[in-house]
Amino acid sequence: MTVSRCSKQWWKQAIIYQIYPASFCDSNGDGMGDLQGIISKLDYIASLGVDVIWVCPMYDSPQVDMGYDISNYEDVYAPYGTLQDMEELIRKTHEKGMKIMLDLVINHTSDKHAWFEESRLSKDSPKRDWYIWRPAKYSPEGQRLPPNNWRSNFGGGSVWEWDETTGEYYLHLFAKEQPDLNWENPETRRAIYASSMEFWLDRGVDGFRVDTVNMYSKLQDFPDAPITDPKAKYQPAGLLYCNGPRMHEFLGEMNEILERYGAITVGELPHTPDLEKVLRYVSAKEKQLNMVFQFDVVDIGFGKTHKYETTPKNYTLPQLKDAVGRTQSLIQGTDAWTTVFMENHDQARSVSRFTNDSPQYRVAGAKLLALLQSCLSGTQYVYQGQEIGSVNAPKESYPLENYVDIESYQFLDLVKERSGEDEQEIDKAFNALQHLARDHARIPICWSDTKHGGFSEAAEKAGQPVKEPWMQAHPLSREINVVSQLKDSNSVLSFWKKALHFRKEFSDLTVYGDYKLLRREDPDVYAFVKESQVDGSKVAVVLNFTTEEKTFSALTGEELGVSNAKLVPIMSTHAGKEQTGVLSPFEGRVYLVT
């Protein structure tokens, strides 16, 4: 038993609820979610058993990438509200007994940020070195080329953008409107810490979700990436621009500030399959991050060369078990900490991806996933709308023109260009987007079965004119919404509340327990044991991931590590069935092993 891991921390057993401001709740009828909308729903959020809200970027921004392109860290995007609204949100969240985290997006800024506007004025600008500028390369024929072959995270183009005025390229790992900051410059780092961190910590913010936390330090010779996609001009280069040589030094500097305020952090670690590397970021003794998002589970079924170059449900249950196992293994016998999540603003809805979202199965599927997550070790994250079992928008009632995310339309443009507008290829792309696109997480929340799913209900009730939502409302808002589920004790929402309460009640097992997978090869049923590090008590979790009834042979004493074990049901998605040997479609059970 490792003492540091069992030392219980409030943030380890916290439930963290993620809010995407544009899509959460519109208080003034302009069709865009806002900070007053969030404030109006704080009682609802608290009623779920939530301890912390995490608010996605609400900073001033041209919104090329939904606020992840920040033009001023110290101000609020006007359609969301004002700095005063933000201060009210922080205060009222604390009054409800919850804490608040913000997104920290400091690998890049918007190209409209004052720092970049000054940087691009001339090669002699005092802030030139605040961003990453490099001269062109030239082919033997004299053709101008970017400094290397790295592919941007958005679309298939280069990470380098030519700047005509100063005759150099600047680096942008994401959109061309998101130039990367130069972390090698200590003056830049000091300005980043003051503007993006201390400004908000001084106003009472309790922590940060740190966006693309492993990208700040780049190899300064910017080597070419290996050719892994021979069809393409530019190559995936994540393994070259992530986890660079000075990453841990930079995070150490940031942590000195965070510790001063007692702030918590969760880091986003893309392109880091090596657990040893992940451990360096989240080992308690390294003092860099409190916990980390590992993407093993949510990346299941993605295409190899491009996320969307795949077919729906392109994975097996044993592969899903392996992915969960990797996240659980991070904390076994270590002083690190992980997270439990199956949704966020960058993922499609988990019910559609991992179960079955047809009307007869989606409620059971949503409860099954809630039960799975409530039994896994790590800090539990719930994304807005997940608690009501939101599903992806159906293909037939949500056409392609409703997809507005930069990642979606850039992929579609790529397919059209490559295939010469071939209808079959476009339909294949639509299938992939319907299954995996980020758009599904960003469709406005369905609060009720009224107009636009109740997204702008407060304004409507006040007799104000109401605009169409910025994204088309969900076509299933009549069937899946908060109001109808609040009244129904068998709803997905009621089950999530129960599951989160159960998680807290049995936290020695669910939050802190050691995870052991059983019957890996079973293609239909997912079974595992959680063992308390405190007293050795155990629970067995059994989950049917199919649309059919499954006979499940009893778990043996050898599997459970207890001879003559008795299984006492303590939690289930299908109450009253726990003693039978047959699992209903998407049924999940938890037994205490005695």
N, C-alpha and C positions, 0 to 999 in steps of 0.2 A: 504493500500500500504506500503510495506517495503522499506524504503529508500535505504538500503544497496543493495537490490537486483536490484533496478532500477538504481543504480549508474552504469552507463555503463562502462564496462571495455573492452579494445580492445580484450582480449582473450575470452570474452563471445560471441562476435559476429564474431570471427575469423572462417575461414574455414581451417581445418587442414587436410593435405594430408599425408596418411601413405605409407611409402616406405619399401618394403621388399628387401634388397639389392641383394640377390642371384637371384631374379626373375625379377628385374626391367629392366636393360639394360646392355648388355655385350659389352664393348668398345674394347676389345682386342682379341675376337674370341676364348677364352678358354672355352666357354660354361657356364660360371658363371657370373652373374651380378656383377658390381663393382662400385666403387665410381666415376670414370671418366664417367661411363655410366649415373649415376645420374646427374653429372654436365652437361653433354651434353643435358639433357632434362629439365633443369631448366626453359627455356623460355616457353616450353609447359606447365609445371606445373603452372607457373605464369599466363598463358593465361586463365586458368580455373577460376581464381578469388581466388586462394589459398593465404592464409596469412602466414601459417606455414607449414614446412615439418617436419614430424616425421620419423626418420630413425631407423628401427629395428636394433638389435645388429649387429654392424660391428666390434666388438672387437675381439682380438685374441682368438681362441677357437678351440677345437678338433671337433666341430660341431656334437656332439652326438644328441643335440636337437637344431639344426639350429642356433647356436650362443647364445642360452640361457644358455649355459654351458661355462662360461668365464674363460680363463686361465690367462689373463692379461688385466685389465681394461684400461691400459695406452698404449695399442698398437692396431693395426688394423690387422684383419685376412688377411694374405698375398694375397690370391686370390682376395680380394676386393680392395687392394691397400696399401698405406702407411699412416703414420701419416701426411706426407706433403699433400697427396691427401685429407685427412680429413680436414686439415686446409684450403685448397683451397675451398673445398665444403662449409665450414662455411662462408668463406669470400664472395664467389660468390652468395650464397643464400642471404646474407645481401645486396649485391650490387643490386640484383633483387627486393629489397624491402620486402623480406620475412624473417621469423625467422626460427630457426631450433631447434628441440627437439630430444633428444636421449632416448633410452630405458635405464632404470636404473634397473639392475638385481642384487639385493643384498640380496635376501633371501638365495641364495646358490652360490657357484662357481663351476667351473669344478674340477674334482679330479686331474687334471693336473696343477692347480694353485699352485704356489710356496708355498702359505700359507698352503694348504692341504698336499702337499708333505712333508712339515716339520712337520705338525701336526701328520701324521701317522707314523713317524719314530719310536717313542717310547712313552710310557705313561709319560715320563719325559720331552718330547719336550717342549720348551718354548711356542710353538703355539698349544700344545695339546688342550687347552681350547678354541681355536678359532673356533672349530667345536663341534658337540654334540656327545659325546662318552658315551656309557653305557655298563655295564657288561651283560652277557647273563642271561636268566632265565633257569630253568631246570624243565622238567616234572617229575612226581613221578618215572618214569622209567629211569630217568637220561638223557633224550634226550635234547639237547641244543635248546633253543627257543629264538626268539627275545624279546626285552623288553616289547613290547605290540602288539596288534592285528591290528594296523593301516595299511590300504591299500595304496600303492603308487598311485600317480596320473597317472602314466604310467603303463599299464598292471595290473594284479591282484595280484602282489606280495607284500611283506612286504616293509615298509619304512625303515627298518633296514638292513644294509649290514654287514656281518661278516668280520672282518679284521684278517686274520690268524696271521700276524706278532705280533700284540700287544694284541690279544685275547680279543677284544671288538667289539661291534657293533657301526657303525656311522649312524646317521639319514640322510635320503634323501627323502624329500616329493615327489620328481620327480624321474628321472632316478638314478640308483646307481652311475653314473658318475657325479652326481650333489649334492655333500654333502652340507647340510644346515650349514650356519654360526651360531655361538653361539652369539646372540645379547645380552646375559646377561653380556658378558665381555666388560667393557668400552674401553679397549685397542683395541679390535677387531672393535668396532664401530668407534673409531677415525680413524683407518686405512681404513675402508670402506669409510668413508666420504671423506678422503683425496684423495684416489686412484680413486674412481668411480665418485665423484661429483666435488670436487674442481679442479681436474686436467682438466676436460672438461669445467667447467664454466670459468676458467682462459683463455681458448682458444676461448671463445665467444659463447658457446652454450647457448641458451635462456631458456631451461627448460627440463623437463624429463617426460616421461611416466613411472610411477613407477610400475614395474612388481610385481604381488602377494604382494601388499603393506600391507596386513593385516596378514601376516604369520610370521613376525619377532619374535614376542613374543609368546613363547610356555608355556603351563602349565608344570612346571618343574618336576611334578611327573609322567607325561606321562601316564595318565589313559587309560585303554582299552576303545575302542569305543563300543557303543551298537550294538547288532547283528541285522542288518537291511537286510542283504543278507545271509540267512541261508545256501545257497549252497556253500558259499565261506569261505575260511580259514581266510582271512583278510578282515576287514570291512572299509567302507567309514568313514573317521574321520574328514572331513572338519570342522564340527562344533566345534571340539576340538582343532584343530591347527590354526584356524583363530581367529582374534580379541582377542588375549591373553591379560593378565592383564597389560602389560607394553607398549602396542602398541602406545598409545597416547603420552606417555613420549618420546619414540624413535622418533616419527614423529615430536614432538616439537623440539627436538635436530636438526633434519634434516632441519626443517623450518628456524631455526636461520641462517643456512648457505645459504639456498635458498634466503631468504629475503635480505641478504647482496648483492646478485647479481641481485635482481629483477627478479628471474627466476620463471617460471610457472610450475605447476605440474598437471598431471592427474593420478589418482590412479586406479589400477585394483583391484577390491574388490570381489573375489570369495566367495561363501558360506556365503553370508550376506543378507538373505532375510528380515531381520528386518530393516525397514526404520529408526527407532530411532538410531540404531547403525551406519548406513550409514551417517546420519546427523552429528554425532560427528566428522567424518573424514573431512567433507566438509563445515561445518558451518564456515562462514567468521570469526566469533569471536574466533573460536577454533584455527585458524591459523595452519592448518595441511596440507591440500591439497586444490588446487583451484577448482578442479572438479573431478568427479569420473565416471568410467565406471560401469554402472549397467548392468547385463547380462540377465535381465528378457526377453528382446525381442529375443536376439540371442540364448537363451537356449530353446526357444519354440520347441516342438517336439522331444526333447532329451529323451532317455530312462531313466527309474527311477533308476535302479541299475547300468547301464552303459550307457553312452551317445549313443552308437551305438546299444544297444539292443532295437530297435524300428523299426517301418516301416515308409517309407517316408510320409511326410505331416501329421503326427500324431497329429493334433491339429485343433481347429476351429477358425474362424475369431473372435468371441467374446473373446476367450482366448488371441489372439494377441492384441486385443483392451485393455484388462485388463493389459497385460504386458507393453504396451506403457504407459497406465495410471499410472502405478506404477513409471515409470521413470519421468513422468511429475509432479507427486504429490510431489516428493522430494523437489521441489523448490517453491511450492505454499505456500505463507505466511511464508517462511523461508528465511534465509540469505545464503542458500547453493546454489550450482550450479551443473548442471548435463551435460551429453553429449548426442548427437544424433548420433547413428551409427547402421548400420545393417550388416556391414562386418568388418573383420579385418583378420590378418594372421592366426587366430585360428578358423575361420568359413568358411563354404562352401559359395558359391555365393548366394546372396540374391534373385536374379531373379529366380533361381531354387528352392529355399526353400519357398519363400512367394508368388510367382506368378506362371507363367507357362513358361518353357524355350523352348517350341516347336517353330519352325521357325515363325509360324503365330502370335504368341503372345508375344515373348520375348522382342521385342522393346517396345510395349505398357506396358508390365509388368515393364521393367526397368524405363520407364518414370514415371509410377505410384509411384514407390518406391522413386524416386528422389523428386517427388512433396510432398509425405508424409513427408520425412525427412526435406525438406526445410521449412516446416510449423511447426515443433516441437520445443519447447523451449529447450535451452541448446546450448553447443558448437558443431558445426557440424564437424564430421569426415568423410572423404572419403578415401576408401582404393584403392590402385592402381588397375586399370582395372575396378573398379566399374563404373567409369564415361563413359565407353563404353558399359556397360551392359554385362560384361563377365558372362558366365554361367558355371555350372559344366561340366566337361568333360563327354560326353555321354558314357554309359556303353559299347555299342557295338564297339566303336572306341578307347576306352582307357582302356585296360585290367588291371586286378588286379596287375600284376607285375610292372605297372607304378606307383603304389602307394608306396611312399618311406618314408612317415612320420612315426616316431617312434610310435605315437599313433595308426596309422592304422595297421602297421604290428604286433604290440603287441596284438591288439584286434583280428586280424586274427589268430595269433598263439593260442590265448586263445580258440577261437571257434573250431579250428581244434583239439586241445587237448581234449576239453570237448565233442565234437561230434564224436571223432574217425574218423576224416577226412570226415564226412558225406557231400555229395555234395550239398544236399538241404540246409543244415545249412550254408555252405560256400557261397552259392548263396544269401541266406538271408543277410549274413554279407556284401556281395558285394553291395547289394541294399542299405543297410544303409550307407556304405562308399560312394557310388556314390551320395548319397543325402547330407551327413553331414561331410565328411572327410575334415580335414584341408588342404589336398593336393590340393584341387581345388583352394584355394587362392594362392597357391605357384607355380602353373604352370606359366612359364615365360609369361610376358605381350605380347600380340599380337600387335606389332607396325604397321605391314603391312602384305600384303598377300604373301610376299616373303619367302624364305627358313627359317624354324624355326620361322615363324611369325615375321621375322625382328628383332629377339632378338639380333643377332650379326651383324646387318646390317653395322655398321660403319667399322668393321674389314673387312667384305666382300668387301665393296666398296674400301677399301685401298689395296685390293689384298692380304690380309693376309689369311692363312689357318684358317678355322673355324671348331671347334669341335661341336659335338652334345651337346645340352643344358644339364645341370645337371639333369633336369627333362624333360621328353618327352614334346615336344611342344603341344599346344592345337590343337586338330583335327579340330576345327572350325575357325582357324585363317584366312581363306579366307573370311568367312562370317562376322566375328566380329573382327575388327582391327581399330587402331587409324587413319591411313592415309585415309581410305575410309570414315570415319565419319567426319574428318575435312572438307571434301569437301561437305558434305551433310547437308543442313540446317534443315532437318527433323530427323537427327540422334539422338541417345541417348546422344552422346557427346554434340551436340548443345543444347539439352534440359537441360542437367546438367548445362551448362554454364548459360543458361537462368534462371534456377531454383535458382542457387546460387546468381545471380544478383538480382532476385526478393526477395530472403531472406534478402539481405542486404538493399534493398530499403524500405522494410516494416518491418524493424527489431523490431520496438516497438511491433508489433503483432506476428511476426514469431519467433524471438529469445527470446523476453522478455515477450510475452503475456501469460495470464492465459488460461489454456486448460480446455475445458468442453466437455466431450463425449456426443454424441446424439445417441439414438436408439441402445443401447448396444446389444440387442438380435438379431438384423438384421444379418443373417448368411452370407450375400453377400456384403453389402455396409457398408463402414466405414465412418461415418460422425462426425465431431466435430467442435467446435467454438473456435477461439482464440480471447481474448479480451485484448486490450492495457491497461496497468496500468497507462499510461500517460494521455490519453484523453477518455478512454472508448470505442474507436472505435472497430469494430469487423470484422472478416472474418469468413466465413463458408467454410469448406473443405469437399468435397464429393468424395469418392473413391470407384469404383466398383472393387472388388477383385475376379471377376469370368470371365470365358471365354464366358459368354453369355451377351446379351443385358439385361439391367435391367431398368424397369420403377421405377422411384424414386419419391414418393409423396413429394410435396413441403414442405420445412421446415416451421413450424408454427411460428407465433409471439411469442408464449409461449416458444418454443424450443430455439428461437434466443434471447429471452429476450428483444425484441423490437416490439411494436405493429405497424401494417401496414408497416412491413419491406419490403424494396425493395432489391433485390439481383443483384448486378452489377458484371458481370464476370471480373476478373482481371488476371487470370492465368489458363491455361488448358493444358492437354496433347493432346487434340484433338481440335485444334483451329477451331472456326466456328460453333461448335455444342452446345455452352454453354447455349443457351436459350431453348433447347428442354428438355422434361421431361424424355428422354430415354438415359441411359448411355451405351456407347459402351463397349465391353470387356476391362477390365483394364483401363477404362477412369477415369481421376481425374480432378476435377474442384475446383477453389477457387473463392469465391464471396465476394465482399465487402458488408457488411450489412449497408444499409442506411435508 
